[in-house]
Amino acid sequence: MKLVFCGTPQFAVPTLEALIAAGHEIPLVVTQPDRPVGRTQERTAPPVKQTAVGAGLAVTQPEKIRYNEEFRARLDSIAPDAIVVVAYGRIVPPWMLALPRLGCINLHASLLPKYRGAAPIQWAVAMGETVTGNTTMLLEEGLDTGPILLQQTMEIGPEQTAAELFDALAEAGAPLMVETLAGLDAGRITPRRQDDAQATLAPLLTRDDGRMDFAARTATELKNRWRGFQTWPGAYAMLQGKKLIVHRMAMGAPQAASSSVEPGAVHVENHRLFVVCAHGTWLELLDVQMEGKKRMAAAEFLRGMQLAAGARLG
């Protein structure tokens, strides 16, 4: 088939590579503009652009697409059979949805209708799900509300982070998209409407999502959020007026644990650092980093940190 591919980050690269390997004609790859990256703020091409250029494909990087007449004319002239959209990062306008004969086909990293939105992988892990997956769907104007084409499931390991799950879902989603295109073209797939009553949302993450609320959340909930919010925004709390980033944590209470201690209270035992969470649960903080300092193991942190009596995290 003749395809236009829209995608930006590394998550979209395996699908683009799979479409190329499957022999589809891809006259145009659409991705976001180069952006400043890292401490040096050097302008860097997104991973999809790097892959497309390496494969000799034409690339365009419009800042906006909804009212971009030049971009619209270019797509009209291509007349693609389908537009494949994977983590592009732009809302696809109605004129673009209506253009290809097979529609705009999206790979979404959740089992829709659960976790509609910008951060489905992160929120699935953060909410303690044990199973997630990929969905291919026909895009429509609503947010991830379009008809489902194919789905695949994947287990979430008890210690697995969102960052690790990203790679696994990206690799698994690539052949699913190839299968979806073949099935649609042959008439073997019947799109099915989503059950909106079962929908949940996965909004864009903010820095505040990483703040640990020991009074409102149990140790299990806090650890799930830490796993889900890797690599950003992570997990942090305030200690004696400064930000303490928690890089590694484990479930577990000190031997001298008290059920009457208030959430957020810090307990030091045998050079180990514990904190009370909601409903009398406990977390052990294994690797931490005080604002402006280097990351270190809890024992090293405790050697150099004078904790006040009754110290609390909040």
JOCORTA-V879694 format. One record per run of one state. SS is the DSSP state (A for helix, B for strand, O for the rest). FROM is the first residue (numbers start at 0). LEN is the number of residues. If there is no record, write none. Layout:
ss=[SS;SS]
from=[FROM;FROM]
len=[LEN;LEN]
This chain:
ss=[O;B;O;A;O;B;O;B;O;B;O;A;O;B;O;A;O;B;O;A;O;B;O;B;O;A;O;B;O;B;O;A;O;B;O;A;O;B;O;A;B;O;A;O;B;O;B;O;B;O;B;O;A;O;B;O;B;A;O;B;O]
from=[0;1;7;9;21;24;30;34;37;41;44;46;54;58;60;68;78;81;86;93;97;103;108;115;116;119;126;130;138;147;155;161;186;191;192;195;198;200;201;206;210;211;218;228;235;239;241;251;264;269;271;276;277;280;281;290;295;297;304;311;313]
len=[1;6;2;12;3;6;4;3;4;3;2;8;4;2;8;10;3;5;7;4;6;5;7;1;3;7;4;8;9;8;6;25;5;1;3;3;2;1;5;4;1;7;10;7;4;2;10;13;5;2;5;1;3;1;9;5;2;7;7;2;1]
